[in-house]
């Protein structure tokens, strides 16, 4: 049996570069968010920062404005 490929969709947590590409934002924006508004949830593991793409999508959905409610 082979393990699942390490793609953003199958990993529990991803680094900031992978997340930035997945949500169409820059790494600089993610870093600024971590030190300010904290819209995007993250995990700090020692000096490493990781994100759950599912939790990030939920958080960003809560930020939606306009459209049908």
N, CA and C of each residue as an Amber inpcrd file, in Angstrom:
protein
   207
   0.8460000  -1.1720000   0.0000000   0.0000000   0.0000000   0.0000000
   0.8950000   1.2390000   0.0000000   0.5880000   2.2050000  -0.8530000
   1.3500000   3.4420000  -0.9510000   0.6320000   4.5460000  -0.1970000
   1.3950000   5.4120000   0.4960000   0.7510000   6.5220000   1.1990000
   0.1750000   7.5260000   0.2030000  -0.7910000   8.2980000   0.6590000
  -1.3870000   9.3370000  -0.1890000  -0.3220000  10.3570000  -0.5630000
  -0.3980000  10.9170000  -1.7570000   0.5830000  11.9260000  -2.1640000
   0.4860000  13.1550000  -1.2670000   1.6030000  13.8190000  -1.0510000
   1.6240000  15.0230000  -0.2260000   1.1940000  16.2340000  -1.0400000
  -0.0870000  16.3750000  -1.2270000  -0.6180000  17.5560000  -1.8930000
  -1.3730000  18.3620000  -0.8740000  -1.6130000  19.6330000  -1.1440000
  -2.2910000  20.5070000  -0.1910000  -3.6410000  19.9490000   0.2150000
  -4.3200000  19.2510000  -0.6620000  -5.6390000  18.7280000  -0.3650000
  -5.6480000  17.5300000   0.5700000  -4.5170000  16.8430000   0.7310000
  -4.4950000  15.6520000   1.5710000  -3.7160000  15.8510000   2.8620000
  -3.0030000  16.9340000   3.0110000  -2.2260000  17.1780000   4.2260000
  -3.1030000  17.8180000   5.2870000  -2.8600000  17.4660000   6.5300000
  -3.5910000  18.0480000   7.6530000  -3.2720000  19.5330000   7.7820000
  -2.0020000  19.8910000   7.6190000  -1.5860000  21.2810000   7.7460000
  -0.5360000  21.5940000   6.6880000  -0.5550000  22.8380000   6.2070000
   0.3730000  23.2550000   5.1560000   1.1340000  24.4960000   5.6100000
   2.2590000  24.7680000   4.9470000   3.0380000  25.9570000   5.2720000
   2.4320000  27.1910000   4.6010000   2.9870000  28.3530000   4.9300000
   2.4020000  29.6050000   4.4440000   2.4940000  29.7570000   2.9240000
   3.5540000  29.2540000   2.3220000   3.6850000  29.3650000   0.8630000
   2.5960000  28.5520000   0.1630000   2.3620000  27.3410000   0.6390000
   1.3370000  26.4790000   0.0470000  -0.0460000  27.0910000   0.2410000
  -0.3120000  27.6060000   1.4440000  -1.6160000  28.2200000   1.7030000
  -1.8110000  29.4590000   0.8400000  -0.7960000  30.2910000   0.7500000
  -0.9000000  31.5140000  -0.0500000  -1.2920000  31.1780000  -1.4910000
  -0.6760000  30.1670000  -2.0620000  -1.0140000  29.7430000  -3.4240000
  -2.4460000  29.2020000  -3.4850000  -2.8580000  28.4520000  -2.4600000
  -4.1870000  27.8240000  -2.4540000  -5.3150000  28.8480000  -2.3620000
  -5.0880000  29.9560000  -1.6390000  -6.1600000  30.9400000  -1.4640000
  -5.9610000  32.1970000  -2.2960000  -4.8880000  32.2520000  -3.0530000
  -4.6670000  33.3910000  -3.9460000  -4.2350000  34.6640000  -3.2400000
  -3.5480000  34.5200000  -2.1240000  -3.0250000  35.6810000  -1.4010000
  -1.5050000  35.5380000  -1.3240000  -0.8420000  36.5900000  -0.8800000
   0.6160000  36.5350000  -0.7870000   1.0590000  36.0510000   0.5940000
   2.2920000  35.5650000   0.6550000   2.8870000  35.1700000   1.9230000
   2.9810000  36.3990000   2.8310000   3.3010000  37.5430000   2.2680000
   3.3890000  38.7770000   3.0590000   2.0460000  39.1090000   3.7050000
   0.9540000  38.9000000   2.9790000  -0.3830000  39.1630000   3.5430000
  -0.6470000  38.2250000   4.7220000  -0.2950000  36.9400000   4.5880000
  -0.4920000  35.9880000   5.6750000   0.3220000  36.3940000   6.9030000
   1.5540000  36.8210000   6.6980000   2.3900000  37.2360000   7.8230000
   1.8160000  38.4640000   8.5090000   1.3260000  39.4030000   7.7120000
   0.7160000  40.6130000   8.2740000  -0.5450000  40.2400000   9.0590000
  -1.3350000  39.3090000   8.5340000  -2.5420000  38.8660000   9.2280000
  -2.2010000  38.2200000  10.5680000  -1.1450000  37.4100000  10.6050000
  -0.7450000  36.7580000  11.8610000  -0.3630000  37.7640000  12.9260000
   0.2250000  38.8770000  12.5290000   0.6760000  39.8640000  13.5130000
  -0.3620000  40.9510000  13.7720000  -1.4840000  40.9110000  13.0420000
  -2.4860000  41.9580000  13.2060000  -3.8800000  41.4330000  13.3980000
  -4.6490000  41.4320000  12.3380000  -6.0840000  41.1350000  12.3860000
  -6.3980000  39.7050000  12.8170000  -5.5710000  38.7680000  12.4710000
  -5.7790000  37.3460000  12.7650000  -7.1070000  36.8230000  12.2320000
  -7.3430000  37.0790000  10.9660000  -8.5180000  36.5350000  10.2800000
  -8.3100000  35.0510000  10.0080000  -7.0890000  34.7040000   9.6140000
  -6.7640000  33.3420000   9.1900000  -6.2020000  32.5500000  10.3760000
  -6.8730000  31.4500000  10.7690000  -6.3700000  30.6480000  11.8910000
  -5.1020000  29.8900000  11.5100000  -4.1990000  29.7520000  12.4840000
  -2.9390000  29.0540000  12.2230000  -2.4770000  28.3280000  13.4700000
  -1.5150000  27.4320000  13.2810000  -0.8890000  26.6950000  14.3670000
   0.5700000  27.1150000  14.4280000   1.0810000  27.3280000  15.6190000
   2.5020000  27.5910000  15.7850000   3.0940000  26.3690000  16.4870000
   4.0110000  25.7130000  15.8080000   4.6730000  24.5250000  16.3300000
   6.1540000  24.8460000  16.4660000   6.5580000  25.2870000  17.6360000
   7.9220000  25.7790000  17.7990000   8.0620000  27.0530000  16.9870000
   9.0020000  27.0670000  16.0620000   9.1680000  28.2410000  15.2010000
   8.4380000  28.0930000  13.8740000   7.7760000  26.9550000  13.6670000
   7.0500000  26.7010000  12.4200000   5.6030000  27.1690000  12.5350000
   5.0710000  27.6600000  11.4400000   3.6670000  28.0620000  11.3680000
   2.9990000  27.1920000  10.3150000   1.8580000  26.6190000  10.6640000
   1.1130000  25.7600000   9.7410000  -0.3520000  26.1640000   9.7470000
  -1.0200000  25.8650000   8.6430000  -2.4250000  26.2130000   8.4620000
  -3.2150000  24.9810000   8.0330000  -4.4420000  24.8800000   8.5210000
  -5.3920000  23.8860000   8.0410000  -6.2050000  24.5640000   6.9400000
  -6.1120000  24.0710000   5.7220000  -6.8170000  24.6970000   4.6050000
  -8.3260000  24.7120000   4.8570000  -8.8650000  23.6390000   5.4390000
 -10.3010000  23.6040000   5.7320000 -10.7020000  24.6940000   6.7170000
  -9.9390000  24.8660000   7.7940000 -10.2500000  25.9000000   8.7880000
 -10.0800000  27.2920000   8.1960000  -9.0940000  27.4660000   7.3300000
  -8.8850000  28.7690000   6.6890000 -10.0620000  29.0960000   5.7750000
 -10.5200000  28.1220000   5.0020000 -11.6690000  28.3590000   4.1240000
 -12.9000000  28.7420000   4.9260000 -13.1330000  28.0650000   6.0570000
 -14.2680000  28.4090000   6.9200000 -14.1470000  29.8460000   7.4210000
 -12.9520000  30.2320000   7.8670000 -12.7310000  31.5880000   8.3770000
 -12.9460000  32.6280000   7.2860000 -12.4650000  32.3470000   6.0810000
 -12.6420000  33.2940000   4.9850000 -14.0990000  33.3820000   4.5500000
 -14.8310000  32.2720000   4.6060000 -16.2630000  32.2950000   4.2800000
 -17.0190000  33.2140000   5.2300000 -16.6100000  33.2700000   6.4820000
 -17.2600000  34.1390000   7.4660000 -17.0090000  35.6150000   7.1790000
 -15.9690000  35.8990000   6.3920000 -15.6350000  37.2780000   6.0550000
 -16.3860000  37.7920000   4.8180000 -17.1480000  36.9060000   4.1660000
 -17.8430000  37.2830000   2.9240000 -18.8210000  38.4170000   3.1670000
 -18.8740000  39.3310000   2.2080000 -19.7970000  40.4640000   2.2710000
 -20.5890000  40.5090000   0.9840000 -21.8090000  41.0170000   1.0780000
 -22.6620000  41.1640000  -0.1100000 -23.2410000  39.8530000  -0.5550000
 -23.9700000  39.8890000  -1.6390000 -24.5850000  38.6810000  -2.1960000
 -25.7850000  38.2390000  -1.3760000 -26.3690000  37.1350000  -1.7560000
 -27.5400000  36.5960000  -1.0640000 -27.1250000  36.0610000   0.3000000
 -27.9860000  36.2330000   1.2740000 -27.7110000  35.7320000   2.6260000
 -28.7260000  34.7270000   3.0350000
